[in-house]
Amino acid sequence: MYDYLIVGCGFAGSVLAERLANAGYKILIVDKRDHIAGNAYDFYNEAGILIHKYGPHIFHTNSAEVFKYLSRFTAWRPYEHRVLASVDGQLVPIPINLTTINKLYGLNLSALEVEDFLASKAEKRSPVRTSEDVVVNVVGHELFEKFFRGYTKKQWDMEPAELDASVTARVPTRTNTDDRYFTDTFQAMPLNGYTEMFRRMLSHERISIMLQTDYRDLIDVIQYKNLIYTGPIDSFFDFKYGKLPYRSLNFEFQTLDVEKYQTTGTVNYPLNNLYTRISEFKHLTGQKHDKTTIVFEYSSAEGDPYYPIPRRENQELYDRYKKLAAEVPNVYFTGRLASYKYYNMDQVVAQSLALAKKLERLNEQ
């Protein structure tokens, strides 16, 4: 008899497994894939280079609680991610900052002057409802076309005017020279990789792991008191109201006989090429190697669900499934796919820590 059957070995499921096992409960955690760590899974390829199978995962958080919790399972390598965008034949920082503007336009503006420059370009929109509104409202149409429209179209196969404001609101505009992609208090990479961090997280004696396993095959075979589900919520209910739409990703890995391919971890391609970006893993991991591995990312309508498509009708469909979920006894839905929301890794960890505390309180009653 297991106290909890947990579906999914990614951040959501693994954090809950560790916390609940630590509280004295017997856990079985299962995953359809042949590995733990979910989309954060990393491994050494044939050349001996540590790569992320599902695209680059960069850890960052403002939560001291989340960082302290994960630090139980890994040491860290300090790393601040920097991204360049290929625009007008130049590589310039993204998010847009003072350096971006000066380099793009051949200017030498100060921080105060660039504020006026951007204000002169901005086209105020009210209310701000769409992704296009967000950008044009701050930097105007010209910079929107150079940096956002093409990238968004490739990523989502939709015009920014069709997408919720949250998509481009994630990318700020700066008037200083700060070229970090994230400004969070804690920015670091697991020293020995994500998979090793997960392995240590799941090494508790009360946790059993089954990979390449569909939880539905176990329902009538094993005994358990509670189910924690981190998969797609529509799949749990056999797509009763129809499928929730997602964008997926395809990855093309190349190992090159050079020590370094590009000057920063990721380069975005908003205007040219079918791929959205190229990332080079050695920037992220700090690994020393005479070769390097890069990955090209292509957005796709088919494949594993990565990005919930943020449109009102999709949210309304999710809300119908959420209402169904609330009526299922002893089943708890959590994580990106079950919440139909694009969470950063730290947000998923925080959500799981909160749910673990809630479950412990319920069990005490």
PENORFEN-V387708 format. One record per pair of residues at least 6 apart in sequence whose ideal C-beta (glycine too) atoms are under 8 Angstrom apart, sorted by the first residue. I is the first residue (numbers start at 1). GAP is how many residues later the second one is. If there is no record, write none. Layout:
# PENORFEN-V387708
<<I GAP> <I GAP>>
This chain:
# PENORFEN-V387708
<<1 25> <1 222> <1 223> <1 224> <2 24> <2 25> <2 26> <2 206> <2 220> <2 221> <2 222> <2 223> <3 17> <3 22> <3 23> <3 24> <3 221> <3 222> <3 223> <4 12> <4 13> <4 16> <4 21> <4 22> <4 23> <4 24> <4 220> <4 221> <4 222> <4 223> <4 224> <5 23> <5 24> <5 25> <5 210> <5 213> <5 217> <5 219> <5 221> <5 222> <5 223> <6 7> <6 10> <6 11> <6 21> <6 22> <6 23> <6 24> <6 221> <6 222> <6 224> <7 6> <7 22> <7 23> <7 24> <7 208> <7 220> <7 221> <7 222> <7 223> <7 224> <8 21> <8 22> <8 23> <8 30> <8 221> <8 222> <8 223> <8 327> <8 329> <9 20> <9 21> <9 22> <9 24> <9 26> <9 27> <9 28> <9 29> <9 189> <9 193> <9 200> <9 202> <10 21> <10 27> <10 28> <10 29> <10 30> <10 220> <10 325> <10 338> <11 27> <11 29> <11 324> <11 334> <11 337> <11 338> <11 341> <12 26> <12 218> <12 322> <12 323> <12 324> <12 326> <12 336> <12 339> <12 340> <13 16> <13 18> <13 25> <13 215> <13 217> <13 322> <13 339> <14 15> <14 22> <14 23> <14 24> <14 184> <14 187> <14 188> <15 54> <15 186> <15 333> <15 334> <15 337> <15 338> <15 341> <16 212> <16 318> <16 336> <16 339> <16 340> <17 10> <17 12> <17 184> <17 185> <17 187> <17 190> <18 183> <18 184> <18 186> <18 189> <19 333> <19 334> <19 337> <20 7> <20 336> <20 339> <20 340> <21 6> <21 183> <21 184> <21 185> <21 186> <22 182> <23 333> <23 337> <24 182> <25 181> <25 338> <26 180> <27 177> <27 179> <27 180> <27 181> <28 179> <28 180> <28 181> <28 182> <28 190> <28 194> <28 196> <29 173> <29 178> <29 179> <29 180> <29 181> <30 179> <30 180> <30 181> <30 183> <30 184> <30 185> <30 188> <31 7> <31 179> <31 180> <31 181> <31 182> <32 180> <32 181> <32 182> <33 8> <33 178> <33 179> <34 177> <34 178> <35 6> <35 8> <35 160> <35 176> <36 159> <36 162> <36 163> <36 166> <36 173> <36 175> <37 157> <37 158> <37 160> <37 161> <39 15> <39 16> <39 18> <39 265> <39 267> <40 12> <40 14> <40 17> <40 154> <40 155> <40 158> <40 305> <41 11> <41 12> <41 13> <41 153> <41 154> <42 8> <42 9> <42 10> <42 11> <42 15> <42 151> <42 152> <42 153> <43 7> <43 8> <43 10> <43 150> <43 152> <44 6> <44 7> <45 6> <45 208> <45 210> <45 248> <46 209> <47 208> <47 242> <47 244> <47 246> <48 241> <49 206> <49 232> <49 233> <49 238> <49 240> <49 242> <49 243> <49 244> <50 143> <50 231> <50 235> <50 237> <51 202> <51 230> <51 242> <51 244> <52 142> <52 229> <52 232> <52 243> <53 198> <54 195> <54 197> <54 250> <55 194> <55 196> <55 224> <55 240> <55 242> <56 209> <56 210> <56 223> <56 225> <56 228> <56 239> <57 137> <57 288> <58 21> <58 23> <58 123> <58 124> <58 129> <58 131> <58 207> <58 226> <59 11> <59 127> <59 128> <59 129> <59 130> <59 131> <59 286> <59 287> <60 21> <60 122> <60 124> <60 126> <60 127> <60 284> <60 286> <61 6> <61 123> <61 124> <61 125> <61 283> <61 284> <61 285> <61 288> <62 122> <62 123> <62 124> <62 284> <63 123> <63 283> <63 287> <64 121> <64 122> <65 285> <65 288> <66 280> <66 283> <66 284> <66 287> <67 119> <67 279> <69 280> <69 284> <70 120> <70 127> <70 279> <73 124> <73 125> <73 127> <73 128> <74 116> <74 117> <74 118> <74 122> <74 123> <74 126> <75 115> <75 116> <75 117> <76 112> <76 113> <76 114> <76 115> <77 111> <77 112> <77 113> <77 114> <77 208> <77 209> <78 109> <78 110> <79 108> <79 109> <79 110> <79 205> <79 207> <80 100> <80 101> <80 102> <80 107> <81 99> <81 100> <81 101> <81 106> <81 184> <81 185> <81 203> <82 11> <82 97> <82 98> <82 99> <82 182> <82 183> <82 184> <83 10> <83 11> <83 98> <83 181> <83 182> <83 183> <83 184> <83 185> <83 194> <84 7> <84 8> <84 9> <84 10> <84 178> <84 179> <84 180> <84 182> <84 183> <84 184> <85 6> <85 7> <85 8> <85 9> <85 62> <85 182> <85 183> <85 184> <85 185> <86 181> <86 182> <86 183> <86 184> <86 185> <86 186> <87 17> <87 59> <87 60> <87 183> <87 184> <88 16> <88 58> <90 13> <90 14> <91 172> <91 176> <92 7> <92 8> <92 11> <92 12> <93 6> <93 7> <93 86> <94 6> <94 53> <94 77> <94 87> <94 174> <95 76> <95 77> <95 78> <95 79> <95 86> <96 43> <96 47> <96 51> <96 77> <96 78> <97 76> <97 77> <97 78> <97 79> <97 80> <97 81> <97 82> <98 11> <98 12> <98 13> <98 16> <98 76> <98 77> <98 78> <98 79> <99 78> <99 80> <101 6> <101 8> <101 13> <101 16> <101 17> <102 6> <102 7> <102 12> <104 42> <107 10> <109 8> <111 64> <111 65> <112 63> <114 61> <115 60> <118 20> <118 21> <118 22> <118 55> <118 57> <121 18> <121 19> <121 21> <121 22> <122 14> <122 15> <122 16> <122 17> <122 18> <123 13> <123 14> <123 17> <123 18> <124 13> <125 8> <125 11> <125 12> <127 6> <128 6> <128 9> <128 37> <129 35> <129 36> <130 30> <130 31> <130 32> <130 33> <130 34> <130 35> <131 17> <131 21> <131 29> <131 30> <131 32> <131 33> <131 34> <131 35> <131 36> <131 37> <131 38> <132 12> <132 16> <132 17> <132 27> <132 28> <132 29> <132 36> <133 28> <133 32> <134 31> <134 34> <134 35> <135 8> <135 9> <135 12> <135 13> <135 25> <135 33> <136 8> <138 35> <139 34> <144 16> <146 124> <146 125> <147 123> <148 12> <148 20> <148 23> <148 122> <149 10> <149 11> <149 121> <150 120> <150 121> <151 117> <151 118> <151 119> <151 125> <152 6> <152 7> <152 8> <152 11> <152 15> <152 16> <153 6> <153 7> <154 116> <154 120> <154 122> <154 145> <155 92> <155 121> <155 144> <155 152> <156 7> <156 11> <156 91> <156 143> <156 151> <156 153> <157 90> <157 142> <157 144> <158 151> <160 7> <160 8> <162 149> <163 146> <163 147> <163 148> <164 146> <164 147> <164 148> <166 144> <167 143> <180 7> <181 85> <189 95> <189 96> <189 97> <190 6> <190 7> <193 92> <202 7> <210 8> <215 12> <215 14> <225 105> <226 104> <226 105> <226 106> <226 133> <227 103> <227 104> <227 105> <228 103> <228 104> <228 106> <228 127> <229 7> <229 102> <229 103> <229 104> <229 105> <229 109> <230 103> <230 104> <230 105> <230 106> <230 107> <230 108> <231 106> <231 107> <232 12> <232 73> <232 105> <232 106> <233 11> <233 85> <233 88> <233 89> <233 92> <233 100> <233 104> <233 105> <233 106> <233 107> <234 6> <234 7> <234 8> <234 9> <234 10> <234 87> <236 89> <236 97> <236 102> <237 84> <237 87> <237 88> <240 81> <240 84> <241 76> <241 79> <241 80> <242 75> <244 64> <244 70> <244 73> <244 74> <244 77> <244 96> <245 63> <245 64> <245 69> <246 59> <246 60> <246 61> <246 62> <246 63> <247 52> <247 53> <247 54> <247 59> <247 60> <247 62> <248 51> <248 52> <248 53> <248 54> <248 55> <248 56> <248 57> <248 58> <248 59> <249 48> <249 49> <249 50> <249 51> <249 54> <249 55> <249 57> <250 47> <250 48> <250 49> <250 50> <250 53> <251 44> <251 45> <251 46> <251 47> <252 23> <252 43> <252 44> <252 46> <253 40> <253 41> <253 42> <254 39> <254 40> <254 41> <254 42> <255 36> <255 37> <255 38> <256 35> <256 36> <256 37> <256 38> <257 33> <257 34> <258 33> <258 34> <259 30> <259 31> <259 32> <259 33> <260 20> <260 22> <260 32> <261 17> <261 19> <261 31> <261 33> <262 16> <262 18> <262 32> <264 19> <265 14> <265 15> <265 18> <265 19> <266 11> <266 12> <266 13> <266 14> <267 10> <267 11> <267 12> <268 8> <268 9> <269 6> <269 7> <269 8> <269 9> <274 24> <275 21> <275 22> <275 23> <276 21> <276 22> <276 23> <277 19> <277 20> <278 16> <278 17> <278 18> <278 19> <279 15> <279 16> <279 18> <280 12> <280 13> <280 14> <281 6> <281 11> <281 12> <281 13> <281 14> <282 6> <282 7> <282 10> <282 11> <305 32> <307 35> <308 6> <308 10> <308 28> <308 32> <308 33> <308 34> <310 32> <314 26> <315 25> <318 22> <321 19> <322 11> <325 6> <325 8> <325 13> <332 23> <332 27> <333 6> <334 17> <334 18> <334 21> <335 8> <335 13> <335 16> <335 17> <336 6> <336 7> <336 12> <339 12> <343 8>>
